[in-house]
Structures are given as C-alpha cells and as structure tokens.
Amino acid sequence: MIRLLLSLFNRKYEPCKACEILKEQLEIANREKADAIQTLLSLVQPQKQMISTEPVLRVPLQTAGKSWAVRRAELEREDRHAAQLRAANREPAIAKLETELGIEPEKQGDSNAVGSSDAQVQTR
C-alpha cells in the first residue's frame, strides 16, 4: 500500500534497515528448518541393504499345538528338575550354617529324639 502511494507521488521507495534485517533472519531460519527436515528424513528412510542370495530355511507351520497332557508333562518335568537343583544347592548351605552356629546336623533317626526328650521332661 505504501509503495502504491509513493509511486503515485513519484517518490522512490526505500526500505528501512530493520526490515532488511528481519528478511535476512527469516531466510536464515527457513534454511535451517529445511536442513533439519532433510536430516530427519534421511535418518528415517531405510538405507538400501544388500540382498543375500543364500536360500532361507523355512520351518513348516504347525497346524495343531501340543495337547494339554503333553504340555503339562513337560512343565512337571521342568518343575521336578528345578526342585532337585534347589534341594542340591540348599543342603550344603544348611550344613555350612549349622557348622558356623555350632549345631550338630540332624540325622534321620534323631528327629524322634526331640519328641522323646519332651516326653521325659513332662514325666518328671
């Protein structure tokens, strides 16, 4: 609008220095934005990979799953194995604790001895 009025009065349009600075800043910001977009797009796009010519072994799909009885037997077998491992690891630890505390390890026949000593205490 100002340019139109100045042209009607035969005056020359002279842009202000602030306008020139703002135009330059806008060009710089637009260029940086375009560069950032190009960088992001290059990261997102998959790069071409070499296609291997080796044959791929394919496993045939199973049409039916395992029956519950078979799965249950496998789970029970795994549980028994895990329990055996836990029991094997537990016995040395218990024996070590008993020796540190100065307690004699229990034997199979000694479990009745505790009950019999209680019976002796009660009879006195």
C-alpha positions, -999 to 999 in steps of 0.1 A, spaced: 0 0 0 28 24 9 46 15 -24 14 24 -43 11 58 -27 48 66 -32 46 56 -69 16 79 -73 36 109 -59 67 99 -79 87 91 -48 113 63 -46 106 35 -21 134 30 4 131 0 27 142 6 63 172 -12 77 151 -31 103 130 -46 75 161 -58 57 175 -74 89 142 -92 95 141 -105 59 176 -119 64 167 -135 97 136 -151 81 157 -165 53 182 -180 77 155 -195 99 138 -211 68 171 -225 56 179 -240 90 144 -255 92 147 -271 57 182 -285 67 167 -300 99 138 -316 80 162 -331 54 184 -345 82 154 -361 99 141 -376 67 175 -391 59 175 -408 93 140 -422 90 144 -436 55 158 -471 54 191 -475 36 195 -500 8 209 -532 21 225 -560 1 201 -588 -6 216 -621 3 213 -648 -23 216 -676 2 185 -698 5 164 -693 36 154 -723 55 117 -722 64 102 -741 92 68 -756 84 40 -742 104 24 -765 129 -13 -768 123 -21 -781 157 -5 -772 190 6 -796 217 -21 -812 237 -25 -801 273 -14 -835 286 19 -832 268 25 -796 279 16 -805 315 40 -834 315 68 -811 302 60 -785 328 60 -811 356 94 -824 344 109 -789 344 95 -783 379 109 -815 392 143 -807 377 143 -772 392 133 -786 426 162 -810 425 186 -782 417 172 -761 446 175 -791 470 211 -798 459 221 -762 465 202 -759 498 219 -789 516 255 -775 515 242 -741 526 223 -756 556 253 -777 566 276 -746 564 252 -726 586 250 -754 612 288 -756 614 291 -718 618 265 -718 646 279 -749 663 248 -770 658 252 -807 651 235 -817 618 203 -837 623 203 -873 613 173 -893 601 168 -911 635 173 -880 657 140 -864 647 122 -887 672 147 -879 699 134 -843 703 99 -856 709 111 -882 734 131 -856 754 99 -836 757 81 -867 770 109 -872 796 105 -836 808 68 -839 812 71 -872 833 94 -857 859 
